[in-house]
Amino acid sequence: MKKVFLLLLLALTSLSMLAQTNLAEGKTSIASSGTASQGNDGNLGTRWESEHGKDPQRWQVDLGEPLTFNTIQIVWEGAYGKSFTIVAGDNVGDDGYITGGVTIATVTDQSLSAFPHTQTLRLDGDKKYRYVEFVGTARGTGYGYSFWEFRVFEASAQSTLTTLSYAPATPGKNDASLGLAAVGSAVPMTLTALDQDGLEYDTSGAKFTVTGAGGTVSADGKTFTPTAKGLSVIAATLGDKTDTARIYAYEGLNLAQGKLSAKSGEADGLTATMAFDENEGTRWASGTPVSTEAPAYVIADLAAYYDIDAMELYFENANPAAFTIEFSKDGKVWATGESVSGLSGFQGGRYYYYAPASNSQVRYVKFNSTSPATDYGVSIIEFRVYGSGKTPIADSNAPADFTATLGALTPLSAIVNLKASDDVASTITYHVVDGSHGIDVTASGASGAVVLQTLQLEPATAYSLGITASDGVNVTDTVKLNVTTPSMPSVPTPAATSYVAIYGSALGTAEGYGWYSWGGSDNSGKAIDINGDEAFVIRNFTYYGSQFGTVDVSTQDTLHFDVYAAANARLTVVPINSAATGGNQPEKGFECNLVAGEWNNISLPIDSIIARGTDMKSLYQIKYVSTIAHVADADASDGFANGDGTLTFVVGNIYAFKKPGEPTAVADVNVSNAVTSVVYYNAAGQQASTPFHGFNIVVSSRADGTKTVSKTLK
């Protein structure tokens, strides 16, 4: 009975603390953009979000009748208001917004963090109005304005401290009071105080003390800097309330970085190495399914023996329901250091462990999940391990089972498959050399894993590659691999008779023509000879280009390129004119699919180029982008982003031409005459019964002998 009475008393106390009613909840609201009702529906899982990048924005709630209030509270999503006003009134205009209102609060140039962020505005005395309007005048981000809840309260006149909370700004999901940090690094802390109405209470009088390993706290309690390895307990005291936070400080760097040695599996593009790369913008995804019979795991080989001091597992939303952290000295016998179960799905976050069990002088650290909490398997953003007491592993053996074999071969490149295993090192470095041809490259990969190294080669050339494998201490004997690249097919001979030459041996090159990296590539372009014709190869570039004296190609039909690709790829070609005010016109790219191992005919209709804003009377640059990010509309300032740096291709000929004797278009006035045949001509004048990919001249014949000629771009 005593226990029941205590629970009832606690419940009544909680109700009295939250006795104030949000006067705006569930009331009718309107906004200049977005779904207004989601900003005051009482649900912290929904939010109002205004149109991005546009000021001002308005959101207004109708309290139903004039009500007394003295406090406004906004629960911001990350897109907060840097500057805004709160307006109140009793009358609205034809547009539904307040007319003749008064400004009851103004916020200017504020900077907020730690979202969701609850901002409480205590007004100057009681107000009594029916309508309350938020007017955003400056956004805190490049997005819009967004809040989870807009609240209106009549708070108590006297604010009394009832709740004090002190914690790391980035706490562990397994312990909300625990943080993890390197010795000497400032840890952001959060100090929150609430009054009897559940509203913010002034924390300026708080005092702080530190026990344990030691550290310093800023005067406002917003940062703690540990000064020694170990656990520190920081107590915050305000009035008669005290709360504590804990920070475990480690020394040294993340021992697991780059040390993946084994994995269960991975989803496409979300490789296990991404959980060990110290990049929180990447992640490993295990794929599905995951079960006791098929667990998801990754193993780090620390390449030495350590006492494990602390660990962090940073899960993406696809977290496990149950997992273990295990340690091993030899990779065969494992001891469980931590065991976690009962996690719910889609919660993600950081899990911290300090001085975990079974941590003495271990080399291997394993994450093992036997039960996912979602349908998406398990996903780890970062797997971090910190330790001390390093004992090096004696290493007297060079990598074993070393092989180097030839993979795909083209006139311009070769892939070499490399593999070796080591009994100590988790990473093996391969060195590939052919001094007579200037090849000197390295590649690294996990012990026992196949590493693919792409070599940049010349056509019709014999190479003698010397390849070694190293564990960082010992080096294998050299393995020889002889490679002879095939010849390049000859540059196509242009069939055009009426043309404007831009580049190539067959028709000539425009005055002042030159190739330029323009700062977007690795300067890997160079001229090569193909059976007596000059061509230009560009390797692994992001963007590359050429510039020449201004040429007028506006009277021609087609801008033509002969392009050879080392692999199937996408190339974006950008003709650029010099006549735009202030410099180049907005760049408009034309995306082309390249087929590997052959010369590709790229034919761009000049009228299509002109239609997109390029003045072809003053063509003077051509830009190439290796992989298009997006094609913009005709009014955009830039039609693409820089490429991804993977494409290698060769340019043979560039010229603009007009097909000789092109028929004049004839109007077909007899629409009842059925078409009897259709013939297609491509840019080179070849005839076919089906459309070519690219530029087409279409000749349609009808029963009465008339013909219609048109141009299309397939």
C-alpha positions in Angstrom: 0.0 0.0 0.0 2.9 2.4 0.8 4.4 1.8 -2.6 1.1 2.5 -4.4 0.6 5.7 -2.4 4.2 6.8 -3.4 3.5 6.2 -7.1 0.2 8.1 -6.9 2.0 11.1 -5.2 4.7 11.1 -7.9 2.0 11.1 -10.6 0.1 14.0 -9.0 3.4 15.9 -8.7 4.2 15.3 -12.3 0.7 16.6 -13.3 1.1 19.8 -11.3 4.5 20.4 -13.0 2.9 20.1 -16.4 -0.4 21.9 -15.5 0.1 24.6 -18.0 -1.8 24.0 -21.3 -0.4 24.6 -24.7 -3.1 27.0 -25.9 -2.0 26.5 -29.6 -2.2 22.7 -29.7 -4.7 21.5 -32.3 -6.0 24.9 -33.2 -6.4 26.1 -36.8 -3.2 27.3 -38.3 -2.1 28.7 -41.7 1.2 29.3 -43.4 2.7 31.0 -46.4 4.0 27.6 -47.5 4.2 24.0 -46.1 1.7 22.1 -44.0 0.8 24.5 -41.2 -1.1 22.1 -39.1 2.0 20.0 -38.5 3.5 22.8 -36.5 1.0 22.7 -33.7 -0.5 19.2 -33.7 1.2 18.1 -30.4 3.2 15.5 -32.3 7.0 15.8 -32.1 7.3 13.4 -35.0 5.7 15.9 -37.5 6.8 19.4 -38.4 6.0 22.5 -40.3 8.6 23.3 -43.0 8.4 26.3 -45.2 9.6 26.7 -48.8 13.4 26.4 -49.1 15.6 29.5 -49.7 12.9 32.1 -49.5 12.2 34.9 -47.1 10.0 36.1 -45.5 7.8 33.2 -44.4 4.7 33.3 -42.1 3.0 30.8 -39.8 -0.1 31.8 -37.8 -2.3 30.1 -35.2 -5.9 31.0 -34.3 -6.5 30.4 -30.6 -10.2 30.5 -31.2 -10.8 33.5 -28.9 -8.7 36.1 -27.1 -6.7 34.2 -24.5 -4.1 35.3 -21.9 -0.5 34.1 -22.4 3.0 35.2 -21.5 5.3 32.6 -23.0 6.0 31.4 -26.6 8.0 28.1 -27.1 9.4 26.9 -30.4 10.8 23.4 -30.8 13.2 23.9 -33.8 14.2 21.3 -36.3 17.7 22.0 -37.8 16.3 24.7 -40.2 15.8 27.3 -37.5 15.0 31.0 -37.7 18.1 33.3 -37.4 15.9 36.4 -37.2 12.1 36.5 -36.7 9.3 38.4 -34.9 6.2 37.2 -33.1 3.1 39.3 -33.8 -0.3 39.1 -32.0 -3.7 40.6 -32.7 -7.5 40.1 -32.8 -8.3 40.9 -36.4 -7.3 39.4 -39.7 -7.5 40.6 -43.3 -8.9 39.0 -46.4 -5.8 36.8 -46.7 -6.4 35.4 -43.2 -3.4 37.0 -41.6 -3.3 39.6 -38.7 -4.0 43.2 -39.5 -3.3 46.0 -37.0 -1.3 43.6 -34.8 1.5 44.3 -32.3 5.0 42.8 -32.2 5.3 41.0 -28.9 8.8 39.4 -29.4 11.8 40.0 -31.7 14.8 37.8 -32.2 17.8 39.0 -34.3 20.9 37.1 -35.6 20.7 34.2 -33.2 22.7 31.0 -33.7 21.3 27.7 -32.5 22.7 24.2 -32.2 22.0 20.8 -30.7 18.8 20.0 -32.5 15.9 19.5 -31.9 16.4 22.8 -30.0 13.7 24.1 -27.7 13.6 27.9 -27.6 11.5 29.6 -24.9 10.5 33.3 -25.2 9.1 34.8 -22.0 7.1 37.9 -22.9 7.1 41.2 -21.2 4.0 40.7 -19.1 0.7 39.0 -19.9 -0.8 39.3 -23.4 -4.4 38.6 -24.5 -5.0 38.0 -28.2 -6.7 35.6 -30.5 -4.1 35.3 -33.2 -0.4 34.7 -32.9 1.9 34.9 -35.9 5.5 33.8 -36.5 7.2 35.9 -39.2 10.6 34.6 -40.3 12.8 37.3 -41.8 16.2 35.5 -42.0 16.9 31.8 -42.1 19.6 30.1 -40.1 20.4 27.6 -42.9 20.0 27.4 -46.6 16.7 25.6 -46.3 13.5 27.1 -45.0 12.0 27.5 -41.5 11.0 24.3 -39.7 9.7 23.6 -36.3 8.2 20.5 -34.7 5.9 22.5 -32.4 4.9 26.1 -31.8 3.5 26.5 -28.3 1.7 29.2 -26.5 1.5 29.2 -22.7 0.2 31.2 -19.7 3.1 30.3 -17.4 3.2 30.9 -13.7 4.2 34.3 -12.6 7.0 32.9 -10.3 9.4 30.4 -11.9 10.6 27.7 -9.5 13.4 25.3 -10.4 12.1 21.7 -10.5 14.4 19.8 -12.9 18.2 20.0 -13.6 19.9 17.8 -16.2 23.6 17.7 -17.2 24.9 15.4 -19.9 27.4 15.2 -22.8 25.9 16.9 -25.9 26.6 13.6 -27.8 25.7 11.0 -25.1 25.9 7.2 -25.5 22.7 5.5 -26.5 23.5 2.8 -23.9 24.1 5.5 -21.2 22.7 9.0 -21.6 25.1 10.4 -18.9 28.3 9.0 -20.6 30.5 10.6 -23.2 33.8 9.6 -24.8 36.7 11.9 -25.7 40.4 12.1 -26.2 42.5 13.6 -23.4 42.8 17.3 -24.0 39.8 17.7 -26.3 36.9 19.9 -25.3 33.7 17.9 -25.0 30.4 19.9 -25.6 28.0 19.6 -22.7 24.3 20.3 -22.3 22.9 21.9 -19.1 19.1 22.1 -19.0 16.9 23.4 -16.2 13.1 23.5 -16.2 10.6 25.2 -13.9 7.3 24.0 -12.6 5.6 24.6 -16.0 8.2 22.6 -17.8 9.7 25.7 -19.3 13.4 26.8 -19.4 14.9 28.0 -16.1 17.9 30.3 -16.0 21.1 28.3 -15.4 23.6 31.2 -15.1 24.1 30.4 -11.4 25.2 26.8 -11.8 28.4 25.5 -10.1 30.5 22.6 -11.3 32.9 20.1 -9.6 35.0 17.3 -11.1 36.1 14.0 -9.5 37.9 11.0 -10.9 40.5 11.2 -13.7 40.3 15.0 -13.8 39.5 17.9 -16.1 38.3 21.4 -16.4 34.8 22.8 -16.9 34.0 26.1 -18.6 32.3 28.7 -16.4 28.9 28.1 -18.1 29.3 24.3 -18.0 29.1 24.1 -21.8 32.4 22.3 -22.3 34.5 19.8 -20.3 38.2 19.2 -21.1 39.6 15.9 -19.7 43.3 16.2 -18.5 44.0 12.5 -17.9 43.0 9.1 -19.2 40.1 7.5 -17.3 36.6 8.3 -16.0 35.7 11.8 -14.8 32.4 12.6 -13.1 31.2 16.2 -13.5 28.5 17.4 -11.1 26.4 20.5 -11.9 24.6 22.2 -9.0 21.9 24.8 -9.3 19.9 25.8 -6.2 19.0 22.6 -4.4 19.3 20.4 -7.6 22.4 18.4 -8.7 22.9 16.2 -11.7 26.1 14.4 -12.9 27.6 13.6 -16.3 30.5 11.2 -17.0 33.3 11.4 -19.5 35.7 8.7 -20.2 38.9 10.0 -21.7 41.3 7.9 -23.8 44.8 8.5 -25.2 45.9 7.9 -28.7 44.2 7.5 -32.1 41.5 5.0 -33.2 43.4 1.7 -33.4 40.8 0.2 -35.8 41.1 2.8 -38.6 42.0 1.0 -41.8 42.3 -2.4 -39.9 39.4 -4.4 -41.3 40.5 -8.0 -41.6 37.3 -10.0 -42.1 33.6 -9.4 -42.7 30.4 -11.4 -43.1 29.1 -9.5 -46.2 28.2 -6.1 -47.5 25.6 -4.4 -49.6 26.5 -2.8 -53.0 28.5 0.4 -52.5 28.4 0.2 -48.7 31.5 -1.8 -48.1 32.8 -3.0 -44.7 36.0 -0.8 -45.1 33.7 2.2 -44.7 33.1 1.4 -41.0 36.9 1.7 -40.5 37.7 4.9 -42.6 37.1 7.6 -39.9 34.6 9.2 -42.3 31.1 9.6 -40.8 29.7 10.3 -44.2 30.2 6.6 -45.2 28.9 3.4 -43.7 29.0 -0.4 -43.9 25.7 -2.2 -44.6 25.6 -5.9 -43.9 22.7 -6.7 -46.3 20.1 -9.2 -45.4 19.2 -11.6 -44.0 20.9 -11.6 -40.6 20.3 -14.4 -38.1 21.9 -16.6 -35.6 22.8 -19.0 -38.4 24.1 -16.1 -40.6 25.4 -13.4 -38.3 26.6 -10.0 -39.5 30.2 -9.4 -38.3 33.3 -7.3 -38.9 36.7 -8.0 -37.4 39.5 -5.5 -36.9 43.1 -6.7 -36.8 45.0 -4.1 -34.7 48.4 -5.5 -35.9 49.7 -5.5 -32.3 48.6 -6.5 -28.8 46.7 -3.8 -26.8 44.8 -3.4 -23.6 41.5 -2.0 -24.8 40.5 1.1 -22.9 37.4 2.3 -24.7 35.2 1.7 -27.8 32.6 3.4 -29.8 30.0 1.7 -32.2 28.2 4.3 -34.2 25.2 2.7 -35.8 23.1 4.1 -38.7 19.4 3.6 -38.1 19.6 0.0 -39.1 21.0 -1.1 -35.8 21.0 -4.7 -34.3 18.6 -6.0 -31.7 21.4 -8.0 -30.1 25.2 -8.0 -30.6 28.4 -8.8 -28.8 31.9 -7.3 -28.8 34.5 -10.0 -28.7 38.3 -10.0 -28.2 41.0 -12.5 -29.3 44.7 -12.8 -29.2 45.0 -15.2 -32.2 41.8 -14.7 -34.1 40.6 -18.2 -33.2 39.7 -18.2 -29.5 37.3 -15.4 -28.6 36.1 -13.9 -25.3 33.0 -11.7 -25.0 33.8 -8.2 -23.7 30.3 -6.7 -24.0 26.9 -8.3 -24.7 23.9 -6.2 -25.7 20.3 -7.3 -26.3 16.8 -5.9 -26.5 17.5 -2.9 -28.8 14.5 -1.6 -30.8 14.7 -0.8 -34.4 15.7 2.4 -36.2 17.3 4.1 -33.2 20.9 4.1 -34.4 23.3 6.3 -32.5 26.6 6.0 -30.6 27.3 3.2 -28.1 30.2 3.8 -25.7 32.2 1.3 -23.7 35.1 1.9 -21.4 37.6 -0.6 -19.9 35.5 -3.4 -21.4 36.0 -6.9 -20.0 38.4 -9.5 -21.5 40.4 -6.6 -22.9 44.0 -7.5 -21.9 46.6 -7.7 -24.6 44.3 -8.5 -27.5 44.9 -8.2 -31.2 41.5 -8.8 -32.8 38.3 -7.0 -32.0 35.0 -8.4 -33.4 31.5 -7.0 -33.7 29.0 -9.8 -34.0 25.3 -9.3 -34.6 22.9 -12.2 -34.5 19.6 -10.4 -34.5 18.8 -7.3 -36.6 16.2 -4.8 -35.2 15.0 -3.8 -38.7 14.5 -5.5 -42.1 17.6 -3.9 -43.5 20.3 -5.9 -41.7 22.9 -4.0 -39.7 24.7 -0.8 -40.7 27.7 0.7 -38.9 29.0 4.3 -39.6 32.2 3.9 -37.6 33.7 1.2 -35.5 36.4 2.7 -33.2 38.8 1.1 -30.7 41.1 2.9 -28.3 43.9 1.1 -26.3 47.2 1.3 -24.5 50.0 -1.0 -23.4 51.0 -1.8 -27.0 53.1 -4.9 -27.5 54.5 -5.2 -31.0 54.2 -8.5 -32.9 57.4 -10.0 -34.1 57.3 -10.2 -37.9 60.1 -12.1 -39.6 58.1 -13.5 -42.6 57.3 -11.9 -45.9 53.8 -12.2 -47.3 53.0 -15.7 -48.5 50.9 -17.0 -51.4 51.8 -14.0 -53.5 50.2 -13.9 -57.0 50.0 -11.3 -59.7 47.8 -12.0 -62.8 46.6 -10.0 -65.7 42.9 -8.9 -65.8 41.1 -6.8 -68.4 43.4 -5.4 -71.1 42.8 -2.5 -73.5 45.1 -0.5 -75.8 45.2 2.2 -73.0 45.1 0.2 -69.7 45.5 -3.1 -67.9 44.1 -4.4 -64.7 46.5 -6.4 -62.5 45.0 -8.7 -59.9 47.2 -8.8 -56.8 46.9 -11.1 -53.8 49.0 -12.1 -50.8 48.6 -13.2 -47.2 50.5 -12.3 -44.1 50.6 -13.8 -40.6 51.0 -10.4 -38.9 50.1 -7.4 -41.0 46.4 -6.8 -41.8 47.4 -4.6 -44.8 49.7 -5.5 -47.7 51.3 -3.0 -50.0 52.0 -3.9 -53.6 54.7 -2.2 -55.7 54.4 -2.3 -59.5 57.4 -1.1 -61.6 58.5 -0.9 -65.2 61.4 1.6 -65.2 61.8 1.7 -68.9 58.2 2.9 -69.4 58.0 5.1 -66.3 55.5 2.9 -64.4 56.0 3.1 -60.6 52.7 2.7 -58.7 51.6 1.2 -55.4 48.3 -0.4 -54.2 47.2 -1.6 -50.8 44.7 -4.1 -49.6 43.7 -6.4 -46.8 45.7 -9.5 -46.2 44.3 -12.4 -48.3 42.1 -10.1 -50.4 42.3 -9.5 -54.1 43.4 -6.0 -55.0 42.8 -4.6 -58.5 45.3 -2.1 -59.8 44.6 -0.2 -63.0 47.7 0.7 -65.0 47.7 3.5 -67.5 49.5 2.2 -70.6 50.2 3.0 -74.3 48.9 1.2 -77.3 50.9 -1.5 -79.0 53.6 -1.5 -76.3 55.3 -4.4 -74.5 55.7 -4.0 -70.7 57.7 -6.1 -68.3 56.2 -5.4 -64.9 58.1 -6.2 -61.7 55.8 -6.6 -58.7 56.5 -7.1 -55.0 54.3 -7.4 -51.9 55.3 -5.9 -48.5 53.9 -6.3 -45.0 55.6 -3.1 -43.9 58.7 -5.0 -42.6 59.4 -7.8 -45.1 59.2 -7.8 -48.9 58.6 -10.7 -51.2 60.8 -11.7 -54.2 59.8 -9.9 -57.4 57.2 -11.5 -59.6 57.5 -10.7 -63.3 54.4 -10.1 -65.4 54.7 -9.4 -69.2 52.0 -7.4 -70.8 51.6 -6.3 -74.4 48.8 -3.9 -75.2 46.8 -4.2 -78.5 47.0 -1.6 -81.2 44.4 1.2 -81.4 42.2 1.1 -84.4 42.9 3.9 -86.9 41.2 7.2 -86.4 38.1 7.4 -88.7 38.5 9.2 -92.0 35.9 12.1 -92.2 33.5 11.9 -95.2 32.6 15.6 -94.9 33.4 17.9 -97.9 31.9 21.1 -96.5 33.3 21.6 -93.0 34.9 23.8 -90.4 38.0 22.1 -88.9 38.6 22.2 -85.2 41.0 19.3 -84.4 42.5 16.3 -86.1 45.1 15.3 -88.7 42.6 14.5 -91.4 40.9 17.9 -91.8 43.2 20.2 -89.8 43.2 22.0 -86.5 41.8 25.5 -85.6 44.2 28.3 -85.1 45.6 28.5 -81.6 44.1 25.1 -80.6 45.3 23.8 -77.2 44.3 21.3 -74.5 43.8 22.4 -70.9 43.1 20.8 -67.6 41.5 24.0 -66.3 42.3 22.9 -62.7 39.8 20.0 -62.9 42.0 17.1 -63.7 45.4 15.5 -62.8 47.1 16.8 -66.0 47.0 13.3 -67.5 46.1 14.4 -71.1 48.7 14.0 -73.8 49.0 13.7 -77.6 49.5 10.2 -79.0 50.2 8.8 -82.5 47.8 6.4 -84.0 49.0 5.0 -87.3 50.3 8.4 -88.3 47.4 10.5 -87.1 47.6 12.6 -84.0 45.0 12.0 -81.3 44.7 13.2 -77.7 44.2 10.8 -74.7 42.7 12.1 -71.4 42.9 9.7 -68.5 41.0 9.5 -65.2 39.9 13.1 -65.4 37.1 15.1 -63.7 36.9 17.8 -66.4 39.2 18.7 -69.3 38.9 21.0 -72.3 40.3 22.7 -75.3 40.5 26.3 -76.4 41.1 27.8 -79.8 40.6 30.9 -81.9 37.0 31.8 -82.3 35.3 29.9 -85.2 31.8 30.4 -86.8 30.0 27.1 -87.2 26.5 28.5 -87.1 25.9 27.8 -90.8 26.9 24.1 -90.4 24.5 21.3 -89.4 26.5 19.1 -87.0 29.3 19.3 -84.5 31.1 16.0 -84.9 33.5 14.1 -82.6 35.3 10.8 -83.1 35.9 9.5 -79.6 37.5 6.2 -78.5 36.7 4.9 -75.0 38.7 2.4 -72.9 35.5 1.2 -71.2 31.7 1.7 -71.5 31.1 5.1 -70.0 29.2 8.4 -70.1 30.8 11.5 -71.4 29.4 15.0 -71.4 30.5 17.4 -74.1 30.0 21.1 -73.6 30.4 23.6 -76.5 31.2 27.1 -75.1 31.0 30.4 -76.9 32.9 33.7 -76.1 30.1 36.2 -76.9 28.2 36.2 -73.6 28.2 39.4 -71.5 30.9 39.1 -68.9 32.4 35.9 -70.3 31.1 32.4 -71.2 27.5 31.7 -71.6 25.9 29.3 -69.0 27.4 25.9 -69.8 25.1 23.4 -71.3 26.3 19.8 -71.5 25.3 17.1 -74.0 25.5 13.6 -72.5 26.8 10.7 -74.7 27.1 7.0 -74.1 30.5 5.6 -75.2 31.0 2.0 -76.2 34.3 0.5 -75.2 36.9 -0.7 -77.7 35.7 1.3 -80.8 35.5 4.8 -82.2 32.3 6.4 -81.2 30.6 8.9 -83.5 29.2 11.8 -81.5 27.1 14.1 -83.6 25.4 17.1 -82.0 22.9 19.0 -84.1 24.0 22.6 -84.1 20.5 24.0 -84.1 20.0 22.1 -80.8 23.1 23.6 -79.3 22.0 27.1 -80.4 18.5 26.4 -78.9 20.1 25.9 -75.5 21.8 29.3 -75.5 25.2 28.8 -77.1 26.2 31.3 -79.8 27.8 29.0 -82.4 29.1 32.1 -84.3 31.8 32.4 -81.7 32.7 28.8 -80.6 36.1 28.9 -78.8 36.1 26.2 -76.1 34.9 22.6 -75.7 34.7 21.1 -72.3 34.5 17.3 -71.4 33.1 16.0 -68.1 33.7 12.4 -67.2 30.4 11.6 -65.4 27.4 13.9 -65.5 25.7 14.6 -62.1 22.5 16.2 -63.5 21.3 17.8 -66.6 19.9 21.2 -65.8 17.1 23.0 -67.5 17.9 25.6 -70.2 17.8 28.5 -67.7 20.2 27.0 -65.2 23.5 28.6 -64.6 25.4 25.3 -64.9 24.2 22.1 -66.4 26.4 19.6 -64.6 28.8 19.0 -61.7 32.4 18.0 -62.2 33.0 14.3 -63.1 34.1 11.5 -60.9 37.6 11.1 -62.4 37.3 7.5 -63.7 37.0 7.9 -67.5 39.8 7.4 -70.0 39.1 8.3 -73.7 40.8 9.5 -76.9 39.7 12.3 -79.2 40.5 11.8 -82.9 38.6 14.3 -84.9 36.5 17.4 -84.1 34.8 19.3 -86.9 31.5 21.0 -87.9 30.0 20.0 -91.2 27.1 20.5 -93.5 25.9 17.5 -95.5 26.2 18.3 -99.2 23.1 18.4 -101.3 20.7 18.1 -98.3 17.1 18.1 -99.7 15.0 21.1 -98.9 12.1 20.4 -96.6 8.8 19.9 -98.6 5.4 20.6 -96.9 3.1 17.6 -97.0 -0.3 19.2 -97.6 -2.1 15.9 -98.5 -2.5 14.5 -95.0 -4.7 11.7 -96.2 -1.9 10.2 -98.3 -0.4 7.3 -96.5 3.3 7.1 -95.9 4.7 4.3 -98.1 8.4 4.3 -96.8 10.7 6.0 -94.4 14.5 6.3 -94.9 16.9 7.5 -92.2 20.3 9.1 -92.8 22.9 9.6 -90.0 25.3 12.5 -89.8 27.8 10.7 -92.0 25.3 10.2 -94.8 24.7 6.5 -94.1 21.2 5.1 -95.0 19.1 2.8 -92.8 15.5 1.7 -92.4 15.5 2.4 -88.6 16.7 5.5 -86.8 20.4 5.9 -85.8 21.3 6.8 -82.3 22.1 10.5 -82.6 21.4 12.9 -85.4 19.0 11.7 -88.2 17.7 13.1 -91.5 14.3 11.5 -92.1 12.8 11.2 -95.6 9.2 10.1 -95.7 7.7 9.1 -99.0 3.9 9.1 -99.7 1.7 7.4 -102.2 1.4 10.4 -104.5 5.1 10.7 -104.9 5.7 13.6 -102.4 8.4 13.5 -99.8 8.9 15.1 -96.4 12.4 15.8 -95.1 12.9 16.4 -91.4 15.7 16.3 -88.8 15.5 14.4 -85.5 17.8 13.6 -82.6 17.1 10.1 -81.3 
